[in-house]
Amino acid sequence: MVGMPILPSQRHLFDLPGHVAYLNCAYMGPLSNAVAEATHGGVDRKRHPWAVFPADFFSLADQARAAFATLLGAPATAEDIALVPAASYGMAVASANLTVRPGQTILVLAEEFPSTILTWRERARAGGAELVTVPRPADHDWTAAILAAIDDRTAVAALPAVHWIDGATIDLVRIGARLRQVGAALALDLTQSLGARPFPLAEVDPDFLVVAAYKWLLSPYSTGFLYVAPRHQNGRPLEHHWFGRAGAQDFSNLGYPDGFQRGARRFDVGEPANFALLPGVTAALEQILDWGVDRIAATAGAFTDAIATRADPLGLAAVPTQLRARHYLGLKAAGALPAGLAGLLTRQGVHISIRGGRTLRITPHVYNEWWEVDRLFSVLEPAFAAARP
Ligand SMILES: Cc1ncc(COP(=O)(O)O)c(C=O)c1O
């Protein structure tokens, strides 16, 4: 990815006012104007239900599946994708379909996002298994720490590609290979990376992979995707709705068949053909594909590199460059953050997150501009100078 050209600011495609420095995509990605229009179009469609035909339910859902499969890359196709409303829903499908025997272990990361921990803690409790939390490594090398934790007892590893607090990366190719050696499964939550960081699906070969789409997929809230490896596509859905069953296309003759729709469609949430939201999701995915994930990563990376360098003299430490994602920067303060920092930032129109108590999480995208970085430091520099002992 070295030498990848960066994109000029794409701010004109969004409704981001001049006083807003929005460096917080990991919290929530903004809808572009085109995505907002597509979503409004979806709402309008429901005003005229006589113009909505049974085939539209399926084509709407399948367009979104196809766009997501393209983003995910080969060997994924639309057949492998289920529509889910949240990461937690996708993790629940994974949990219901992966074998965990009493005495086995489930691996998760320290300080991981709650949707993953809660799902697998419940599963461990229910199945007499042990939830093993890989501690945060002092050298930021999560990959080595996870590899060291995998052994013959491991049933499942539930992991991200990028730690949601500070952007530390995890080499899922090496971890996937090691898990296969011990016969363990891999369930991924790529909410904080897919769309802004390339992902080698074929080499990682996860069993299940979920993405909540409202962050880096720049999509409406309550939308998301679940990739199900073909080896699990005969599994058990969480819900039994008519939409997932064979013959659902024939609205005039619905029965109670045992058979399912093809591929991963059986795992869809009920009412997957969301007329209001899915047109926006598909438009957002097409825009991301048009920019290119490599170029999004490089563009965001130019900002995070510059911010990390400028933050260093303030005593704010980032994960070393070779171990952090280009689009995702966590700046950890040595001690407590200056009093009232969150309020100072908001009053200046600077939007970032504070996570894990004293890490400033700064997550730019292609709509950002350099004045936003200056605005950020116009708050951070005096605040940290004043807080120095
Ligand atoms: C890593 C990660 N996964 C998932 C989510 C969202 O989870 P859910 O869709 O279950 O609300 C977030 C939100 O911050 C996140 O950071």
The ligand as an SDF file (V2000), in Angstrom:
LIG
                    3D

 16 16  0  0  0  0  0  0  0  0999 V2000
  -15.8640   -3.2230   17.4440 C   0  0  0  0  0  0  0  0  0  0  0  0
  -17.3150   -2.8510   17.4210 C   0  0  0  0  0  0  0  0  0  0  0  0
  -18.2060   -3.7690   17.0730 N   0  0  0  0  0  0  0  0  0  0  0  0
  -19.5190   -3.5020   17.0390 C   0  0  0  0  0  0  0  0  0  0  0  0
  -20.0000   -2.2510   17.3690 C   0  0  0  0  0  0  0  0  0  0  0  0
  -21.4900   -2.0390   17.3100 C   0  0  0  0  0  0  0  0  0  0  0  0
  -22.1060   -3.1500   17.8760 O   0  0  0  0  0  0  0  0  0  0  0  0
  -23.6620   -3.4320   17.7630 P   0  0  0  0  0  0  0  0  0  0  0  0
  -23.9750   -3.4030   16.2970 O   0  0  0  0  0  0  0  0  0  0  0  0
  -23.8290   -4.7770   18.3770 O   0  0  0  0  0  0  0  0  0  0  0  0
  -24.3510   -2.3310   18.4940 O   0  0  0  0  0  0  0  0  0  0  0  0
  -19.1050   -1.2580   17.7610 C   0  0  0  0  0  0  0  0  0  0  0  0
  -19.5830    0.0750   18.1590 C   0  0  0  0  0  0  0  0  0  0  0  0
  -18.8380    0.8930   18.6690 O   0  0  0  0  0  0  0  0  0  0  0  0
  -17.7160   -1.5710   17.7690 C   0  0  0  0  0  0  0  0  0  0  0  0
  -16.8120   -0.6500   18.1290 O   0  0  0  0  0  0  0  0  0  0  0  0
  1  2  1  0
  2  3  1  0
  2 15  2  0
  3  4  2  0
  4  5  1  0
  5  6  1  0
  5 12  2  0
  6  7  1  0
  7  8  1  0
  8  9  2  0
  8 10  1  0
  8 11  1  0
 12 13  1  0
 12 15  1  0
 13 14  2  0
 15 16  1  0
M  END
$$$$
